[in-house]
């Protein structure tokens, strides 16, 4: 075996939670040329130019991956969030004040500001779930194809503080889309970039809206007697469903990953059925997943692992909007909504995320919220499962588990250093634990002074 080079960075004197397949723990790790070169005994890797950081008992995790975060929008709004004032939309979302980002300079500044925000939280990867021509005339300016152009330029210049996965959007955000626009957009090439920094993996489709706005497509009736409908174009339910199925089939055959915003039980059933049909007809492709999945049923959850379909959900939004869902559909619907415990029990590939700036991107709070929703006895196994849903599982969603998501020799050195070991804490205590250091590709992008 060749002798490893001296390390650029060594972290020692603490706990390293690798989240590798064996869940190994160690007391130190070494980094060179942006990758992990040693875990455990790394003294022999210290050279004259190695920076050695004494952790003083702190804990290293794989870098956090917020797998559903609208970073340009976050950067334009921060420190405001949509639900920060207890409501939705309004001037904070840029509805009445014109576009939040109106030109290239503003778009770039918003992305860079979001990079600073997430770095302070230990986030080293995130997914921008919906950028493209469908929002070129959007009210905020934060989801247009021009935003993707700025990401491409920043990635080429080495100015991104986190690795970015993108889903393209060929309809409106939270709004309608047409089969013709989708087919036209799918045929256009994605921008070229280093996929370890900017990777356009597929497409986002809005199947429906959300229950509090009575726009999720459900089997239940809202209190006003309606049951919502699909957002895909069509004169009636059957035509809209046929067009949604066609979109999913087209994207699947193109080899694109498909992330579908679906919150109502009826829309979720339709999406999963369409994905299953596409897989049966054309073979597996992509890492398709449901986004939100508020009212996903037990029957659908049981199908997802066999189909390789994931669930990307936001426990913080569940906590914030649960009363609104109950007001729209009743307490029974709320009791069955966001069934995290059942999803984990079925072996569904679950990713936890924030959907910032709907809420803030502080993953520590949302891990705690997920634990509360599950209602299981706190302990290290529960915490491992929830932390994996913010590290290992999102790397799988990104199709990048071979090179990120855990701390292993040969993988990129994306690291989050916490002031305490989360496995020794109750989930409710995690939001009070500070982030001491964030490392992306061996580069320190945040360090607590």
C-alpha positions as CSV (number, residue, x, y, z in Angstrom):
1,X,0.0,0.0,0.0
2,X,1.3,3.5,-0.8
3,X,2.2,5.7,2.1
4,X,-0.6,8.3,2.6
5,X,0.4,11.9,2.3
6,X,0.7,14.1,5.4
7,X,-2.7,15.4,6.4
8,X,-3.8,19.0,5.8
9,X,-6.2,18.8,8.8
10,X,-6.4,16.5,11.8
11,X,-9.3,16.6,14.3
12,X,-8.5,14.8,17.5
13,X,-9.4,14.6,21.2
14,X,-13.2,14.1,20.7
15,X,-15.7,11.7,19.2
16,X,-16.1,11.0,15.5
17,X,-19.5,9.5,14.6
18,X,-18.8,8.0,11.1
19,X,-22.3,6.8,10.2
20,X,-20.6,4.2,8.1
21,X,-22.4,0.8,7.6
22,X,-21.0,-0.4,10.9
23,X,-21.8,2.9,12.8
24,X,-18.2,3.0,14.0
25,X,-17.0,5.7,16.4
26,X,-13.4,7.0,16.7
27,X,-11.4,9.6,18.5
28,X,-9.8,11.4,15.5
29,X,-9.8,11.8,11.8
30,X,-7.4,13.1,9.2
31,X,-8.0,15.0,5.9
32,X,-5.8,15.6,2.9
33,X,-6.7,17.1,-0.5
34,X,-10.3,17.5,0.5
35,X,-10.9,13.8,1.4
36,X,-10.8,11.7,4.6
37,X,-7.5,9.8,4.7
38,X,-7.7,8.3,8.2
39,X,-10.2,7.6,10.9
40,X,-9.0,6.6,14.4
41,X,-5.3,6.3,14.8
42,X,-4.0,9.2,12.7
43,X,-0.9,10.3,14.5
44,X,1.3,9.0,11.8
45,X,-0.5,11.3,9.3
46,X,0.5,14.5,11.0
47,X,3.2,16.4,9.1
48,X,5.0,19.7,9.7
49,X,2.3,21.7,7.9
50,X,-0.7,19.8,9.3
51,X,-3.3,21.9,11.2
52,X,-4.2,19.9,14.3
53,X,-7.4,20.9,16.0
54,X,-8.0,19.6,19.6
55,X,-11.8,18.9,19.8
56,X,-11.7,19.1,23.6
57,X,-14.4,16.4,23.8
58,X,-16.6,17.8,21.0
59,X,-18.2,15.5,18.4
60,X,-17.7,15.3,14.6
61,X,-20.6,14.2,12.3
62,X,-20.8,13.9,8.6
63,X,-21.8,17.3,7.1
64,X,-25.5,18.0,7.3
65,X,-27.5,17.7,4.0
66,X,-30.7,19.7,3.9
67,X,-32.3,17.9,1.0
68,X,-35.1,20.4,0.4
69,X,-34.0,24.0,0.9
70,X,-34.7,27.0,-1.4
71,X,-31.3,28.7,-0.9
72,X,-31.7,31.7,-3.2
73,X,-35.1,32.5,-1.6
74,X,-33.6,31.9,1.9
75,X,-30.7,34.3,1.1
76,X,-33.1,37.0,-0.2
77,X,-35.4,36.8,2.8
78,X,-33.1,36.0,5.7
79,X,-33.5,36.5,8.7
80,X,-37.2,36.5,7.9
81,X,-39.0,33.2,7.1
82,X,-42.6,32.7,5.8
83,X,-43.9,31.1,9.0
84,X,-41.7,33.2,11.3
85,X,-44.5,35.7,11.8
86,X,-47.2,33.0,12.2
87,X,-48.6,33.4,8.7
88,X,-47.9,32.5,5.1
89,X,-46.9,34.7,2.2
90,X,-47.4,38.5,2.2
91,X,-44.6,41.0,1.8
92,X,-42.0,38.7,3.2
93,X,-42.4,36.5,0.2
94,X,-42.0,39.5,-2.1
95,X,-45.6,39.6,-3.3
96,X,-46.2,43.3,-3.0
97,X,-42.6,44.8,-3.1
98,X,-41.6,43.4,-6.5
99,X,-39.0,40.7,-7.1
100,X,-36.7,39.9,-4.2
101,X,-33.9,39.4,-6.7
102,X,-34.2,41.4,-9.8
103,X,-30.8,41.1,-11.5
104,X,-27.7,38.9,-11.6
105,X,-26.0,40.7,-8.8
106,X,-28.9,40.2,-6.5
107,X,-29.3,36.6,-7.4
108,X,-25.6,36.0,-6.7
109,X,-25.7,37.9,-3.4
110,X,-28.7,35.8,-2.3
111,X,-27.0,32.5,-3.0
112,X,-23.8,33.6,-1.2
113,X,-25.7,34.8,1.8
114,X,-27.5,31.5,2.0
115,X,-24.1,29.8,1.9
116,X,-23.1,31.8,4.9
117,X,-26.3,30.9,6.8
118,X,-26.0,27.2,6.2
119,X,-22.3,27.1,7.0
120,X,-23.0,28.4,10.5
121,X,-25.4,25.4,10.9
122,X,-23.0,22.7,9.8
123,X,-24.9,22.2,6.5
124,X,-22.5,21.1,3.7
125,X,-25.0,20.0,1.1
126,X,-28.5,21.1,0.1
127,X,-31.0,20.6,-2.7
128,X,-32.6,23.5,-4.5
129,X,-35.9,21.8,-5.4
130,X,-37.1,23.8,-8.4
131,X,-35.2,26.2,-10.6
132,X,-36.1,26.8,-14.2
133,X,-38.0,28.5,-17.0
134,X,-41.4,27.8,-15.4
135,X,-40.5,30.6,-12.9
136,X,-38.8,33.0,-15.2
137,X,-41.7,35.4,-14.6
138,X,-42.2,34.5,-11.0
139,X,-43.0,37.1,-8.4
140,X,-39.8,36.6,-6.2
141,X,-37.2,36.0,-8.9
142,X,-35.7,33.3,-6.7
143,X,-36.6,30.2,-8.8
144,X,-35.8,31.2,-12.4
145,X,-33.4,29.7,-14.9
146,X,-31.2,32.7,-14.3
147,X,-30.7,31.6,-10.7
148,X,-29.4,28.3,-12.0
149,X,-27.1,30.2,-14.3
150,X,-25.7,32.0,-11.2
151,X,-25.1,28.7,-9.4
152,X,-23.2,27.5,-12.5
153,X,-21.0,30.5,-12.5
154,X,-20.3,30.4,-8.7
155,X,-19.5,26.7,-8.9
156,X,-17.1,27.3,-11.7
157,X,-15.4,30.0,-9.7
158,X,-15.2,27.8,-6.6
159,X,-17.3,30.1,-4.5
160,X,-20.0,27.7,-3.2
161,X,-19.8,27.0,0.5
162,X,-22.0,23.9,0.1
163,X,-22.6,21.2,-2.5
164,X,-25.8,21.8,-4.4
165,X,-28.2,19.4,-6.0
166,X,-30.9,20.9,-8.3
167,X,-34.2,19.8,-9.6
168,X,-35.4,21.8,-12.7
169,X,-38.9,23.3,-12.8
170,X,-40.9,23.6,-16.0
171,X,-44.1,24.9,-14.4
172,X,-44.9,27.4,-11.8
173,X,-43.8,27.2,-8.1
174,X,-46.9,26.0,-6.2
175,X,-48.8,26.5,-9.4
176,X,-49.9,25.0,-12.7
177,X,-47.8,23.3,-15.2
178,X,-48.6,22.0,-18.7
179,X,-47.5,18.8,-20.5
180,X,-46.3,20.8,-23.4
181,X,-44.0,23.0,-21.3
182,X,-42.7,20.0,-19.4
183,X,-41.9,18.1,-22.5
184,X,-40.2,21.1,-24.0
185,X,-38.2,21.8,-20.9
186,X,-37.1,18.2,-20.5
187,X,-35.6,18.3,-23.9
188,X,-33.3,21.2,-23.0
189,X,-29.8,20.3,-21.7
190,X,-28.9,21.0,-18.1
191,X,-25.9,23.3,-17.5
192,X,-22.5,21.6,-17.2
193,X,-20.6,21.8,-13.9
194,X,-18.5,19.7,-11.6
195,X,-21.3,17.3,-10.2
196,X,-19.6,17.2,-6.8
197,X,-20.4,20.9,-6.4
198,X,-23.5,21.5,-8.7
199,X,-25.5,18.5,-9.9
200,X,-28.7,18.9,-11.8
201,X,-30.2,15.5,-11.2
202,X,-33.8,15.8,-12.5
203,X,-37.1,17.6,-12.3
204,X,-39.7,18.8,-9.8
205,X,-43.4,18.5,-10.5
206,X,-46.1,20.1,-8.4
207,X,-48.9,17.5,-8.2
208,X,-51.1,19.6,-5.9
209,X,-51.0,22.3,-3.2
210,X,-51.2,22.0,0.6
211,X,-54.1,21.0,2.9
212,X,-54.3,24.3,4.9
213,X,-55.0,26.1,1.6
214,X,-57.5,23.4,0.6
215,X,-55.5,22.8,-2.5
216,X,-54.2,19.3,-1.7
217,X,-56.1,16.6,-3.7
218,X,-57.7,14.3,-1.1
219,X,-60.3,11.6,-0.7
220,X,-61.7,13.6,2.2
221,X,-63.7,16.7,1.7
222,X,-62.7,20.0,3.1
223,X,-65.2,21.9,5.3
224,X,-66.3,23.8,2.3
225,X,-67.2,20.6,0.4
226,X,-64.3,20.6,-2.0
227,X,-61.5,18.1,-2.2
228,X,-58.8,19.9,-4.2
229,X,-57.4,18.9,-7.5
230,X,-54.2,18.3,-9.4
231,X,-52.2,21.3,-10.5
232,X,-51.2,19.8,-13.8
233,X,-53.2,21.2,-16.7
234,X,-56.5,19.5,-17.8
235,X,-60.2,20.3,-17.9
236,X,-61.1,17.6,-15.4
237,X,-59.6,15.1,-13.0
238,X,-59.1,12.3,-15.5
239,X,-57.3,14.6,-18.0
240,X,-55.1,16.1,-15.3
241,X,-54.2,12.7,-14.0
242,X,-53.3,11.4,-17.5
243,X,-51.1,14.4,-18.1
244,X,-49.3,13.9,-14.7
245,X,-48.7,10.3,-15.5
246,X,-47.3,11.3,-18.9
247,X,-44.9,13.7,-17.3
248,X,-43.6,11.1,-14.9
249,X,-43.2,8.6,-17.7
250,X,-41.3,11.0,-19.9
251,X,-39.0,12.1,-17.1
252,X,-38.4,8.5,-16.0
253,X,-37.5,7.4,-19.6
254,X,-35.1,10.3,-19.9
255,X,-33.2,9.0,-16.8
256,X,-34.1,12.0,-14.7
257,X,-34.7,11.9,-11.0
258,X,-38.3,12.9,-10.2
259,X,-39.2,14.8,-7.1
260,X,-43.0,15.4,-6.8
261,X,-44.6,17.8,-4.4
262,X,-47.6,15.8,-3.3
263,X,-49.5,16.3,0.0
264,X,-53.0,15.0,-0.5
265,X,-53.6,11.2,-0.1
266,X,-55.2,11.1,-3.6
267,X,-52.4,12.9,-5.3
268,X,-49.8,10.7,-3.5
269,X,-51.5,7.5,-4.6
270,X,-51.6,8.8,-8.2
271,X,-47.9,9.8,-8.2
272,X,-46.7,6.5,-6.7
273,X,-48.9,4.5,-9.1
274,X,-47.4,6.5,-12.1
275,X,-43.8,5.9,-10.8
276,X,-44.5,2.2,-10.4
277,X,-45.9,2.0,-13.9
278,X,-42.9,3.8,-15.3
279,X,-40.5,1.5,-13.4
280,X,-42.3,-1.6,-14.6
281,X,-42.4,-0.5,-18.2
282,X,-38.8,0.9,-18.5
283,X,-36.8,-0.4,-15.6
284,X,-35.4,1.5,-12.6
285,X,-34.0,5.0,-13.1
286,X,-33.2,7.9,-10.9
287,X,-33.9,8.1,-7.2
288,X,-37.5,9.3,-7.3
289,X,-39.2,10.6,-4.2
290,X,-42.2,12.2,-2.7
291,X,-41.9,15.7,-1.4
292,X,-43.8,16.5,1.8
293,X,-46.2,13.6,1.7
294,X,-48.4,15.1,4.4
295,X,-51.3,12.6,4.0
296,X,-49.5,9.6,2.8
297,X,-51.4,6.4,3.6
298,X,-50.1,3.2,5.3
299,X,-50.7,1.3,2.1
300,X,-48.6,3.6,0.0
301,X,-45.8,3.7,2.6
302,X,-45.6,-0.1,2.4
303,X,-45.1,0.1,-1.3
304,X,-42.3,2.7,-1.4
305,X,-39.3,0.6,-0.3
306,X,-39.9,-2.1,-2.9
307,X,-40.1,0.6,-5.6
308,X,-37.0,2.5,-4.3
309,X,-39.1,5.6,-3.8
310,X,-38.1,7.9,-1.0
311,X,-40.0,10.3,1.2
312,X,-38.7,13.8,1.8
313,X,-40.6,15.4,4.7
314,X,-40.4,18.4,7.0
315,X,-41.2,17.8,10.7
316,X,-40.9,21.5,11.4
317,X,-43.7,22.3,9.0
318,X,-45.8,19.5,10.5
319,X,-45.4,21.1,13.9
320,X,-46.2,24.6,12.6
321,X,-49.1,23.9,10.4
322,X,-50.8,20.9,12.0
323,X,-53.6,23.0,13.5
324,X,-54.3,24.5,10.1
325,X,-54.5,21.0,8.6
326,X,-57.0,20.1,11.3
327,X,-59.0,23.2,10.6
328,X,-59.2,22.2,6.9
329,X,-59.8,18.5,7.2
330,X,-60.5,17.6,10.8
331,X,-58.7,16.1,13.7
332,X,-58.8,12.6,12.3
333,X,-56.8,13.7,9.3
334,X,-54.3,15.4,11.6
335,X,-53.8,12.2,13.6
336,X,-52.9,10.3,10.4
337,X,-50.8,13.0,8.8
338,X,-47.0,13.0,8.6
339,X,-46.6,9.3,9.7
340,X,-42.9,9.4,10.4
341,X,-43.0,6.4,12.8
342,X,-44.7,4.2,10.2
343,X,-42.4,5.4,7.4
344,X,-39.3,4.3,9.4
345,X,-41.0,1.1,10.4
346,X,-41.7,0.2,6.8
347,X,-38.1,0.9,5.8
348,X,-38.9,3.8,3.6
349,X,-35.8,5.9,2.6
350,X,-36.7,9.0,4.7
351,X,-35.0,12.3,4.3
352,X,-35.7,15.1,6.8
353,X,-35.4,18.6,5.6
354,X,-36.5,22.2,6.3
355,X,-38.1,23.7,3.2
356,X,-36.4,26.9,4.3
357,X,-37.3,29.8,4.1
358,X,-40.8,28.5,4.8
359,X,-39.2,27.8,8.2
360,X,-35.6,28.3,9.3
361,X,-33.0,25.9,8.2
362,X,-31.8,24.9,11.7
363,X,-31.8,21.1,11.4
364,X,-31.3,20.7,15.2
365,X,-34.8,22.0,15.8
366,X,-36.3,19.7,13.2
367,X,-34.6,16.6,14.4
368,X,-36.2,17.4,17.8
369,X,-39.5,18.0,16.1
370,X,-39.3,14.6,14.3
371,X,-38.5,12.8,17.6
372,X,-41.6,14.4,19.2
373,X,-43.8,13.4,16.3
374,X,-42.5,9.8,16.4
375,X,-43.2,9.7,20.1
376,X,-40.6,6.9,20.7
377,X,-38.5,6.6,23.8
378,X,-35.4,8.8,23.4
379,X,-32.1,7.0,23.0
380,X,-29.1,6.7,20.8
381,X,-30.8,4.5,18.2
382,X,-33.5,7.0,17.6
383,X,-31.0,9.8,17.4
384,X,-28.9,7.8,14.9
385,X,-31.9,7.2,12.7
386,X,-32.9,10.8,12.7
387,X,-29.4,12.1,12.0
388,X,-29.0,9.6,9.2
389,X,-32.1,11.1,7.7
390,X,-30.1,14.4,7.5
391,X,-26.8,12.8,6.3
392,X,-26.6,9.3,4.9
393,X,-30.2,9.2,3.4
394,X,-29.9,12.5,1.6
395,X,-26.6,11.4,0.0
396,X,-28.5,8.4,-1.3
397,X,-31.3,10.7,-2.6
398,X,-28.5,12.7,-4.4
399,X,-27.1,9.5,-5.9
400,X,-23.8,10.4,-4.1
401,X,-23.6,7.8,-1.3
402,X,-20.3,6.4,-2.8
403,X,-18.5,9.7,-2.0
404,X,-20.3,11.7,0.7
405,X,-22.8,11.3,3.5
406,X,-20.6,9.4,6.0
407,X,-17.1,9.7,7.4
408,X,-15.0,7.0,5.7
409,X,-11.5,6.9,4.1
410,X,-11.8,8.1,0.5
411,X,-15.0,10.1,0.9
412,X,-15.0,13.9,0.9
413,X,-14.2,15.6,4.1
414,X,-17.6,17.3,4.7
415,X,-17.9,17.6,8.5
416,X,-20.0,19.2,11.2
417,X,-18.5,19.6,14.6
418,X,-20.9,19.9,17.5
419,X,-20.2,21.1,21.1
420,X,-21.7,17.9,22.5
421,X,-22.4,14.3,21.4
422,X,-26.0,14.1,20.2
423,X,-26.2,10.4,21.0
424,X,-25.9,11.3,24.6
425,X,-28.7,13.8,24.5
426,X,-32.5,13.8,24.5
427,X,-33.7,15.1,21.2
428,X,-35.3,18.1,22.9
429,X,-31.8,19.2,24.0
430,X,-30.2,19.1,20.5
431,X,-31.4,22.6,19.5
432,X,-29.3,24.0,22.4
433,X,-26.0,22.4,21.2
434,X,-23.8,24.7,19.3
435,X,-22.1,24.1,15.9
436,X,-18.4,24.7,16.5
437,X,-17.0,24.1,13.0
438,X,-18.1,23.3,9.4
439,X,-15.7,21.8,6.9
440,X,-16.6,21.2,3.2
441,X,-14.1,19.3,1.0
442,X,-11.4,19.8,3.7
443,X,-12.0,23.6,3.7
444,X,-13.1,25.2,6.9
445,X,-16.1,27.4,6.0
446,X,-17.2,28.2,9.5
447,X,-15.4,28.1,12.9
448,X,-16.8,29.4,16.2
449,X,-14.5,32.0,17.6
